[in-house]
C-alpha cells in the first residue's frame, strides 16, 4: 500500500510536467471561453496541441477538441 502511495503521485507528477505546455495552453484557452467538445475518433491534427490516444498499430487519434463556445 505504501508503494502505491509513493508511485501514483510520482507518475502523475511526471505526466503533468512532461505535458506542461499542453496543460498551460489548454488552461489559457478555457479561460478565454473555449470548452471541451466530443468530436468522435479523428486523426491527430499535427498543428494543434493534443494528448493523443493510439491504436494498436500506433496511429494517433483524438476524441475531444477545445472549441470556442458560441
PDB file of N, CA, C and O in Angstrom:
ATOM      1  N   UNK A   1       0.832  -1.190   0.000  1.00  0.00           N
ATOM      2  CA  UNK A   1       0.000   0.000   0.000  1.00  0.00           C
ATOM      3  C   UNK A   1       0.882   1.260   0.000  1.00  0.00           C
ATOM      4  O   UNK A   1       0.590   2.235  -0.693  1.00  0.00           O
ATOM      5  N   UNK A   2       1.943   1.220   0.776  1.00  0.00           N
ATOM      6  CA  UNK A   2       2.860   2.353   0.818  1.00  0.00           C
ATOM      7  C   UNK A   2       3.502   2.572  -0.555  1.00  0.00           C
ATOM      8  O   UNK A   2       3.746   3.705  -0.968  1.00  0.00           O
ATOM      9  N   UNK A   3       3.765   1.474  -1.245  1.00  0.00           N
ATOM     10  CA  UNK A   3       4.339   1.556  -2.589  1.00  0.00           C
ATOM     11  C   UNK A   3       3.428   2.361  -3.511  1.00  0.00           C
ATOM     12  O   UNK A   3       3.898   3.255  -4.215  1.00  0.00           O
ATOM     13  N   UNK A   4       2.129   2.056  -3.516  1.00  0.00           N
ATOM     14  CA  UNK A   4       1.179   2.790  -4.352  1.00  0.00           C
ATOM     15  C   UNK A   4       1.075   4.250  -3.929  1.00  0.00           C
ATOM     16  O   UNK A   4       0.934   5.135  -4.773  1.00  0.00           O
ATOM     17  N   UNK A   5       1.145   4.503  -2.632  1.00  0.00           N
ATOM     18  CA  UNK A   5       1.064   5.879  -2.139  1.00  0.00           C
ATOM     19  C   UNK A   5       2.254   6.707  -2.617  1.00  0.00           C
ATOM     20  O   UNK A   5       2.152   7.931  -2.706  1.00  0.00           O
ATOM     21  N   UNK A   6       3.351   6.080  -2.919  1.00  0.00           N
ATOM     22  CA  UNK A   6       4.530   6.789  -3.425  1.00  0.00           C
ATOM     23  C   UNK A   6       4.566   6.833  -4.956  1.00  0.00           C
ATOM     24  O   UNK A   6       4.944   7.850  -5.536  1.00  0.00           O
ATOM     25  N   UNK A   7       4.180   5.751  -5.603  1.00  0.00           N
ATOM     26  CA  UNK A   7       4.305   5.641  -7.052  1.00  0.00           C
ATOM     27  C   UNK A   7       3.267   6.488  -7.787  1.00  0.00           C
ATOM     28  O   UNK A   7       3.609   7.165  -8.756  1.00  0.00           O
ATOM     29  N   UNK A   8       2.024   6.465  -7.353  1.00  0.00           N
ATOM     30  CA  UNK A   8       0.966   7.195  -8.061  1.00  0.00           C
ATOM     31  C   UNK A   8       1.256   8.694  -8.124  1.00  0.00           C
ATOM     32  O   UNK A   8       1.166   9.266  -9.210  1.00  0.00           O
ATOM     33  N   UNK A   9       1.597   9.361  -7.020  1.00  0.00           N
ATOM     34  CA  UNK A   9       1.928  10.797  -7.136  1.00  0.00           C
ATOM     35  C   UNK A   9       3.155  11.061  -8.018  1.00  0.00           C
ATOM     36  O   UNK A   9       3.196  12.068  -8.726  1.00  0.00           O
ATOM     37  N   UNK A  10       4.136  10.186  -7.986  1.00  0.00           N
ATOM     38  CA  UNK A  10       5.324  10.374  -8.822  1.00  0.00           C
ATOM     39  C   UNK A  10       4.977  10.245 -10.309  1.00  0.00           C
ATOM     40  O   UNK A  10       5.437  11.048 -11.120  1.00  0.00           O
ATOM     41  N   UNK A  11       4.180   9.258 -10.667  1.00  0.00           N
ATOM     42  CA  UNK A  11       3.782   9.090 -12.064  1.00  0.00           C
ATOM     43  C   UNK A  11       2.899  10.236 -12.529  1.00  0.00           C
ATOM     44  O   UNK A  11       3.050  10.719 -13.651  1.00  0.00           O
ATOM     45  N   UNK A  12       1.984  10.672 -11.684  1.00  0.00           N
ATOM     46  CA  UNK A  12       1.118  11.806 -12.021  1.00  0.00           C
ATOM     47  C   UNK A  12       1.945  13.067 -12.221  1.00  0.00           C
ATOM     48  O   UNK A  12       1.737  13.799 -13.189  1.00  0.00           O
ATOM     49  N   UNK A  13       2.873  13.325 -11.322  1.00  0.00           N
ATOM     50  CA  UNK A  13       3.743  14.497 -11.448  1.00  0.00           C
ATOM     51  C   UNK A  13       4.596  14.451 -12.702  1.00  0.00           C
ATOM     52  O   UNK A  13       4.786  15.472 -13.362  1.00  0.00           O
ATOM     53  N   UNK A  14       5.107  13.285 -13.033  1.00  0.00           N
ATOM     54  CA  UNK A  14       5.920  13.138 -14.246  1.00  0.00           C
ATOM     55  C   UNK A  14       5.072  13.376 -15.491  1.00  0.00           C
ATOM     56  O   UNK A  14       5.529  14.029 -16.429  1.00  0.00           O
ATOM     57  N   UNK A  15       3.846  12.860 -15.515  1.00  0.00           N
ATOM     58  CA  UNK A  15       2.951  13.049 -16.652  1.00  0.00           C
ATOM     59  C   UNK A  15       2.634  14.528 -16.847  1.00  0.00           C
ATOM     60  O   UNK A  15       2.686  15.035 -17.968  1.00  0.00           O
ATOM     61  N   UNK A  16       2.308  15.214 -15.762  1.00  0.00           N
ATOM     62  CA  UNK A  16       1.947  16.635 -15.850  1.00  0.00           C
ATOM     63  C   UNK A  16       3.149  17.477 -16.260  1.00  0.00           C
ATOM     64  O   UNK A  16       3.015  18.368 -17.099  1.00  0.00           O
ATOM     65  N   UNK A  17       4.306  17.216 -15.692  1.00  0.00           N
ATOM     66  CA  UNK A  17       5.481  18.020 -16.052  1.00  0.00           C
ATOM     67  C   UNK A  17       5.922  17.752 -17.490  1.00  0.00           C
ATOM     68  O   UNK A  17       6.393  18.664 -18.169  1.00  0.00           O
ATOM     69  N   UNK A  18       5.775  16.522 -17.956  1.00  0.00           N
ATOM     70  CA  UNK A  18       6.150  16.184 -19.332  1.00  0.00           C
ATOM     71  C   UNK A  18       5.201  16.850 -20.335  1.00  0.00           C
ATOM     72  O   UNK A  18       5.607  17.142 -21.460  1.00  0.00           O
ATOM     73  N   UNK A  19       3.961  17.090 -19.950  1.00  0.00           N
ATOM     74  CA  UNK A  19       2.945  17.678 -20.826  1.00  0.00           C
ATOM     75  C   UNK A  19       2.546  19.079 -20.383  1.00  0.00           C
ATOM     76  O   UNK A  19       1.424  19.513 -20.646  1.00  0.00           O
ATOM     77  N   UNK A  20       3.436  19.784 -19.724  1.00  0.00           N
ATOM     78  CA  UNK A  20       3.134  21.098 -19.158  1.00  0.00           C
ATOM     79  C   UNK A  20       2.698  22.097 -20.219  1.00  0.00           C
ATOM     80  O   UNK A  20       1.784  22.884 -19.970  1.00  0.00           O
ATOM     81  N   UNK A  21       3.313  22.094 -21.382  1.00  0.00           N
ATOM     82  CA  UNK A  21       2.951  23.040 -22.443  1.00  0.00           C
ATOM     83  C   UNK A  21       1.490  22.839 -22.870  1.00  0.00           C
ATOM     84  O   UNK A  21       0.764  23.812 -23.073  1.00  0.00           O
ATOM     85  N   UNK A  22       1.062  21.583 -23.006  1.00  0.00           N
ATOM     86  CA  UNK A  22      -0.325  21.294 -23.360  1.00  0.00           C
ATOM     87  C   UNK A  22      -1.273  21.824 -22.283  1.00  0.00           C
ATOM     88  O   UNK A  22      -2.254  22.498 -22.600  1.00  0.00           O
ATOM     89  N   UNK A  23      -0.990  21.528 -21.018  1.00  0.00           N
ATOM     90  CA  UNK A  23      -1.880  21.955 -19.943  1.00  0.00           C
ATOM     91  C   UNK A  23      -1.932  23.480 -19.830  1.00  0.00           C
ATOM     92  O   UNK A  23      -2.999  24.037 -19.573  1.00  0.00           O
ATOM     93  N   UNK A  24      -0.811  24.160 -20.016  1.00  0.00           N
ATOM     94  CA  UNK A  24      -0.798  25.628 -19.987  1.00  0.00           C
ATOM     95  C   UNK A  24      -1.663  26.204 -21.103  1.00  0.00           C
ATOM     96  O   UNK A  24      -2.468  27.106 -20.869  1.00  0.00           O
ATOM     97  N   UNK A  25      -1.496  25.683 -22.313  1.00  0.00           N
ATOM     98  CA  UNK A  25      -2.277  26.158 -23.457  1.00  0.00           C
ATOM     99  C   UNK A  25      -3.761  25.879 -23.253  1.00  0.00           C
ATOM    100  O   UNK A  25      -4.595  26.748 -23.504  1.00  0.00           O
ATOM    101  N   UNK A  26      -4.094  24.684 -22.803  1.00  0.00           N
ATOM    102  CA  UNK A  26      -5.497  24.318 -22.584  1.00  0.00           C
ATOM    103  C   UNK A  26      -6.136  25.206 -21.518  1.00  0.00           C
ATOM    104  O   UNK A  26      -7.272  25.647 -21.691  1.00  0.00           O
ATOM    105  N   UNK A  27      -5.435  25.472 -20.434  1.00  0.00           N
ATOM    106  CA  UNK A  27      -5.980  26.333 -19.379  1.00  0.00           C
ATOM    107  C   UNK A  27      -6.225  27.749 -19.875  1.00  0.00           C
ATOM    108  O   UNK A  27      -7.246  28.352 -19.544  1.00  0.00           O
ATOM    109  N   UNK A  28      -5.299  28.287 -20.667  1.00  0.00           N
ATOM    110  CA  UNK A  28      -5.481  29.629 -21.218  1.00  0.00           C
ATOM    111  C   UNK A  28      -6.680  29.683 -22.154  1.00  0.00           C
ATOM    112  O   UNK A  28      -7.440  30.651 -22.130  1.00  0.00           O
ATOM    113  N   UNK A  29      -6.856  28.656 -22.978  1.00  0.00           N
ATOM    114  CA  UNK A  29      -7.983  28.645 -23.904  1.00  0.00           C
ATOM    115  C   UNK A  29      -9.320  28.481 -23.172  1.00  0.00           C
ATOM    116  O   UNK A  29     -10.316  29.087 -23.567  1.00  0.00           O
ATOM    117  N   UNK A  30      -9.350  27.678 -22.123  1.00  0.00           N
ATOM    118  CA  UNK A  30     -10.580  27.533 -21.331  1.00  0.00           C
ATOM    119  C   UNK A  30     -10.936  28.862 -20.674  1.00  0.00           C
ATOM    120  O   UNK A  30     -12.106  29.245 -20.646  1.00  0.00           O
ATOM    121  N   UNK A  31      -9.951  29.558 -20.152  1.00  0.00           N
ATOM    122  CA  UNK A  31     -10.199  30.878 -19.546  1.00  0.00           C
ATOM    123  C   UNK A  31     -10.689  31.884 -20.580  1.00  0.00           C
ATOM    124  O   UNK A  31     -11.404  32.824 -20.235  1.00  0.00           O
ATOM    125  N   UNK A  32     -10.312  31.699 -21.851  1.00  0.00           N
ATOM    126  CA  UNK A  32     -10.722  32.606 -22.921  1.00  0.00           C
ATOM    127  C   UNK A  32     -12.096  32.251 -23.490  1.00  0.00           C
ATOM    128  O   UNK A  32     -12.591  32.941 -24.381  1.00  0.00           O
ATOM    129  N   UNK A  33     -12.714  31.184 -22.987  1.00  0.00           N
ATOM    130  CA  UNK A  33     -14.059  30.844 -23.425  1.00  0.00           C
ATOM    131  C   UNK A  33     -14.193  29.561 -24.221  1.00  0.00           C
ATOM    132  O   UNK A  33     -15.293  29.218 -24.654  1.00  0.00           O
ATOM    133  N   UNK A  34     -13.104  28.850 -24.421  1.00  0.00           N
ATOM    134  CA  UNK A  34     -13.179  27.570 -25.125  1.00  0.00           C
ATOM    135  C   UNK A  34     -13.709  26.498 -24.171  1.00  0.00           C
ATOM    136  O   UNK A  34     -13.626  26.650 -22.952  1.00  0.00           O
ATOM    137  N   UNK A  35     -14.250  25.422 -24.729  1.00  0.00           N
ATOM    138  CA  UNK A  35     -14.730  24.299 -23.930  1.00  0.00           C
ATOM    139  C   UNK A  35     -14.406  23.001 -24.666  1.00  0.00           C
ATOM    140  O   UNK A  35     -14.240  22.986 -25.885  1.00  0.00           O
ATOM    141  N   UNK A  36     -14.319  21.916 -23.902  1.00  0.00           N
ATOM    142  CA  UNK A  36     -14.042  20.615 -24.488  1.00  0.00           C
ATOM    143  C   UNK A  36     -15.313  20.072 -25.130  1.00  0.00           C
ATOM    144  O   UNK A  36     -16.381  20.082 -24.518  1.00  0.00           O
ATOM    145  N   UNK A  37     -15.190  19.602 -26.365  1.00  0.00           N
ATOM    146  CA  UNK A  37     -16.303  19.018 -27.108  1.00  0.00           C
ATOM    147  C   UNK A  37     -15.895  17.645 -27.624  1.00  0.00           C
ATOM    148  O   UNK A  37     -14.793  17.457 -28.139  1.00  0.00           O
ATOM    149  N   UNK A  38     -16.814  16.686 -27.474  1.00  0.00           N
ATOM    150  CA  UNK A  38     -16.585  15.356 -28.026  1.00  0.00           C
ATOM    151  C   UNK A  38     -16.720  15.440 -29.540  1.00  0.00           C
ATOM    152  O   UNK A  38     -17.750  15.887 -30.044  1.00  0.00           O
ATOM    153  N   UNK A  39     -15.691  15.016 -30.271  1.00  0.00           N
ATOM    154  CA  UNK A  39     -15.707  15.081 -31.735  1.00  0.00           C
ATOM    155  C   UNK A  39     -15.655  13.698 -32.370  1.00  0.00           C
ATOM    156  O   UNK A  39     -15.623  13.582 -33.596  1.00  0.00           O
ATOM    157  N   UNK A  40     -15.648  12.665 -31.568  1.00  0.00           N
ATOM    158  CA  UNK A  40     -15.529  11.314 -32.099  1.00  0.00           C
ATOM    159  C   UNK A  40     -14.089  11.011 -32.457  1.00  0.00           C
ATOM    160  O   UNK A  40     -13.214  11.868 -32.333  1.00  0.00           O
ATOM    161  N   UNK A  41     -13.849   9.808 -32.895  1.00  0.00           N
ATOM    162  CA  UNK A  41     -12.486   9.398 -33.241  1.00  0.00           C
ATOM    163  C   UNK A  41     -12.069  10.095 -34.532  1.00  0.00           C
ATOM    164  O   UNK A  41     -12.672   9.893 -35.586  1.00  0.00           O
ATOM    165  N   UNK A  42     -11.017  10.927 -34.428  1.00  0.00           N
ATOM    166  CA  UNK A  42     -10.492  11.675 -35.570  1.00  0.00           C
ATOM    167  C   UNK A  42      -8.977  11.564 -35.592  1.00  0.00           C
ATOM    168  O   UNK A  42      -8.349  11.380 -34.549  1.00  0.00           O
ATOM    169  N   UNK A  43      -8.387  11.677 -36.777  1.00  0.00           N
ATOM    170  CA  UNK A  43      -6.922  11.680 -36.852  1.00  0.00           C
ATOM    171  C   UNK A  43      -6.352  12.880 -36.085  1.00  0.00           C
ATOM    172  O   UNK A  43      -7.010  13.912 -35.952  1.00  0.00           O
ATOM    173  N   UNK A  44      -5.163  12.734 -35.602  1.00  0.00           N
ATOM    174  CA  UNK A  44      -4.488  13.796 -34.864  1.00  0.00           C
ATOM    175  C   UNK A  44      -4.160  14.961 -35.786  1.00  0.00           C
ATOM    176  O   UNK A  44      -3.602  14.763 -36.865  1.00  0.00           O
ATOM    177  N   UNK A  45      -4.506  16.180 -35.364  1.00  0.00           N
ATOM    178  CA  UNK A  45      -4.146  17.395 -36.089  1.00  0.00           C
ATOM    179  C   UNK A  45      -2.734  17.765 -35.647  1.00  0.00           C
ATOM    180  O   UNK A  45      -2.516  18.119 -34.488  1.00  0.00           O
ATOM    181  N   UNK A  46      -1.791  17.686 -36.555  1.00  0.00           N
ATOM    182  CA  UNK A  46      -0.382  17.896 -36.187  1.00  0.00           C
ATOM    183  C   UNK A  46      -0.076  19.336 -35.777  1.00  0.00           C
ATOM    184  O   UNK A  46       0.965  19.585 -35.169  1.00  0.00           O
ATOM    185  N   UNK A  47      -0.962  20.298 -36.094  1.00  0.00           N
ATOM    186  CA  UNK A  47      -0.705  21.695 -35.735  1.00  0.00           C
ATOM    187  C   UNK A  47      -1.302  22.063 -34.382  1.00  0.00           C
ATOM    188  O   UNK A  47      -0.985  23.124 -33.845  1.00  0.00           O
ATOM    189  N   UNK A  48      -2.150  21.223 -33.823  1.00  0.00           N
ATOM    190  CA  UNK A  48      -2.810  21.525 -32.548  1.00  0.00           C
ATOM    191  C   UNK A  48      -2.095  20.835 -31.398  1.00  0.00           C
ATOM    192  O   UNK A  48      -1.511  19.764 -31.565  1.00  0.00           O
ATOM    193  N   UNK A  49      -2.149  21.454 -30.246  1.00  0.00           N
ATOM    194  CA  UNK A  49      -1.626  20.821 -29.039  1.00  0.00           C
ATOM    195  C   UNK A  49      -2.623  19.740 -28.635  1.00  0.00           C
ATOM    196  O   UNK A  49      -3.825  20.000 -28.574  1.00  0.00           O
ATOM    197  N   UNK A  50      -2.141  18.542 -28.362  1.00  0.00           N
ATOM    198  CA  UNK A  50      -3.041  17.448 -28.028  1.00  0.00           C
ATOM    199  C   UNK A  50      -2.314  16.381 -27.217  1.00  0.00           C
ATOM    200  O   UNK A  50      -1.090  16.259 -27.258  1.00  0.00           O
ATOM    201  N   UNK A  51      -3.108  15.619 -26.486  1.00  0.00           N
ATOM    202  CA  UNK A  51      -2.636  14.407 -25.837  1.00  0.00           C
ATOM    203  C   UNK A  51      -3.323  13.262 -26.572  1.00  0.00           C
ATOM    204  O   UNK A  51      -4.440  12.885 -26.217  1.00  0.00           O
ATOM    205  N   UNK A  52      -2.679  12.708 -27.583  1.00  0.00           N
ATOM    206  CA  UNK A  52      -3.348  11.714 -28.416  1.00  0.00           C
ATOM    207  C   UNK A  52      -3.464  10.353 -27.758  1.00  0.00           C
ATOM    208  O   UNK A  52      -2.678   9.994 -26.881  1.00  0.00           O
ATOM    209  N   UNK A  53      -4.454   9.613 -28.197  1.00  0.00           N
ATOM    210  CA  UNK A  53      -4.586   8.197 -27.890  1.00  0.00           C
ATOM    211  C   UNK A  53      -3.989   7.457 -29.088  1.00  0.00           C
ATOM    212  O   UNK A  53      -3.798   8.048 -30.151  1.00  0.00           O
ATOM    213  N   UNK A  54      -3.695   6.172 -28.921  1.00  0.00           N
ATOM    214  CA  UNK A  54      -3.070   5.421 -30.004  1.00  0.00           C
ATOM    215  C   UNK A  54      -3.797   4.110 -30.258  1.00  0.00           C
ATOM    216  O   UNK A  54      -4.239   3.441 -29.324  1.00  0.00           O
ATOM    217  N   UNK A  55      -3.918   3.748 -31.540  1.00  0.00           N
ATOM    218  CA  UNK A  55      -4.460   2.456 -31.907  1.00  0.00           C
ATOM    219  C   UNK A  55      -3.403   1.392 -31.644  1.00  0.00           C
ATOM    220  O   UNK A  55      -2.265   1.711 -31.300  1.00  0.00           O
ATOM    221  N   UNK A  56      -3.777   0.141 -31.804  1.00  0.00           N
ATOM    222  CA  UNK A  56      -2.807  -0.940 -31.611  1.00  0.00           C
ATOM    223  C   UNK A  56      -1.661  -0.858 -32.612  1.00  0.00           C
ATOM    224  O   UNK A  56      -0.569  -1.361 -32.351  1.00  0.00           O
ATOM    225  N   UNK A  57      -1.906  -0.225 -33.758  1.00  0.00           N
ATOM    226  CA  UNK A  57      -0.860  -0.058 -34.768  1.00  0.00           C
ATOM    227  C   UNK A  57      -0.109   1.260 -34.599  1.00  0.00           C
ATOM    228  O   UNK A  57       0.594   1.699 -35.509  1.00  0.00           O
ATOM    229  N   UNK A  58      -0.258   1.895 -33.428  1.00  0.00           N
ATOM    230  CA  UNK A  58       0.444   3.120 -33.049  1.00  0.00           C
ATOM    231  C   UNK A  58       0.065   4.318 -33.907  1.00  0.00           C
ATOM    232  O   UNK A  58       0.889   5.210 -34.111  1.00  0.00           O
ATOM    233  N   UNK A  59      -1.174   4.360 -34.419  1.00  0.00           N
ATOM    234  CA  UNK A  59      -1.657   5.526 -35.151  1.00  0.00           C
ATOM    235  C   UNK A  59      -2.379   6.445 -34.153  1.00  0.00           C
ATOM    236  O   UNK A  59      -3.295   5.999 -33.463  1.00  0.00           O
ATOM    237  N   UNK A  60      -1.978   7.720 -34.069  1.00  0.00           N
ATOM    238  CA  UNK A  60      -2.586   8.627 -33.092  1.00  0.00           C
ATOM    239  C   UNK A  60      -3.968   9.101 -33.535  1.00  0.00           C
ATOM    240  O   UNK A  60      -4.243   9.254 -34.725  1.00  0.00           O
ATOM    241  N   UNK A  61      -4.828   9.326 -32.545  1.00  0.00           N
ATOM    242  CA  UNK A  61      -6.157   9.882 -32.796  1.00  0.00           C
ATOM    243  C   UNK A  61      -6.614  10.666 -31.575  1.00  0.00           C
ATOM    244  O   UNK A  61      -6.030  10.555 -30.497  1.00  0.00           O
ATOM    245  N   UNK A  62      -7.670  11.462 -31.755  1.00  0.00           N
ATOM    246  CA  UNK A  62      -8.237  12.240 -30.654  1.00  0.00           C
ATOM    247  C   UNK A  62      -9.726  11.942 -30.551  1.00  0.00           C
ATOM    248  O   UNK A  62     -10.338  11.459 -31.504  1.00  0.00           O
ATOM    249  N   UNK A  63     -10.307  12.233 -29.386  1.00  0.00           N
ATOM    250  CA  UNK A  63     -11.742  12.099 -29.167  1.00  0.00           C
ATOM    251  C   UNK A  63     -12.376  13.426 -28.769  1.00  0.00           C
ATOM    252  O   UNK A  63     -13.569  13.633 -28.991  1.00  0.00           O
ATOM    253  N   UNK A  64     -11.592  14.323 -28.186  1.00  0.00           N
ATOM    254  CA  UNK A  64     -12.083  15.613 -27.721  1.00  0.00           C
ATOM    255  C   UNK A  64     -11.240  16.732 -28.304  1.00  0.00           C
ATOM    256  O   UNK A  64     -10.054  16.556 -28.583  1.00  0.00           O
ATOM    257  N   UNK A  65     -11.874  17.895 -28.484  1.00  0.00           N
ATOM    258  CA  UNK A  65     -11.182  19.063 -29.027  1.00  0.00           C
ATOM    259  C   UNK A  65     -11.681  20.308 -28.297  1.00  0.00           C
ATOM    260  O   UNK A  65     -12.861  20.408 -27.963  1.00  0.00           O
ATOM    261  N   UNK A  66     -10.782  21.250 -28.055  1.00  0.00           N
ATOM    262  CA  UNK A  66     -11.167  22.525 -27.467  1.00  0.00           C
ATOM    263  C   UNK A  66     -11.731  23.415 -28.556  1.00  0.00           C
ATOM    264  O   UNK A  66     -11.074  23.668 -29.566  1.00  0.00           O
ATOM    265  N   UNK A  67     -12.962  23.895 -28.347  1.00  0.00           N
ATOM    266  CA  UNK A  67     -13.595  24.789 -29.317  1.00  0.00           C
ATOM    267  C   UNK A  67     -14.199  25.963 -28.584  1.00  0.00           C
ATOM    268  O   UNK A  67     -14.581  25.862 -27.418  1.00  0.00           O
ATOM    269  N   UNK A  68     -14.281  27.103 -29.299  1.00  0.00           N
ATOM    270  CA  UNK A  68     -14.892  28.310 -28.723  1.00  0.00           C
ATOM    271  C   UNK A  68     -16.393  28.095 -28.577  1.00  0.00           C
ATOM    272  O   UNK A  68     -17.059  27.632 -29.503  1.00  0.00           O
ATOM    273  N   UNK A  69     -16.914  28.437 -27.404  1.00  0.00           N
ATOM    274  CA  UNK A  69     -18.358  28.371 -27.174  1.00  0.00           C
ATOM    275  C   UNK A  69     -19.051  29.410 -28.032  1.00  0.00           C
ATOM    276  O   UNK A  69     -18.541  30.519 -28.193  1.00  0.00           O
ATOM    277  N   UNK A  70     -20.196  29.072 -28.581  1.00  0.00           N
ATOM    278  CA  UNK A  70     -20.938  30.008 -29.423  1.00  0.00           C
ATOM    279  C   UNK A  70     -21.911  30.818 -28.616  1.00  0.00           C
ATOM    280  O   UNK A  70     -22.622  31.658 -29.168  1.00  0.00           O
TER     281      UNK A  70
END
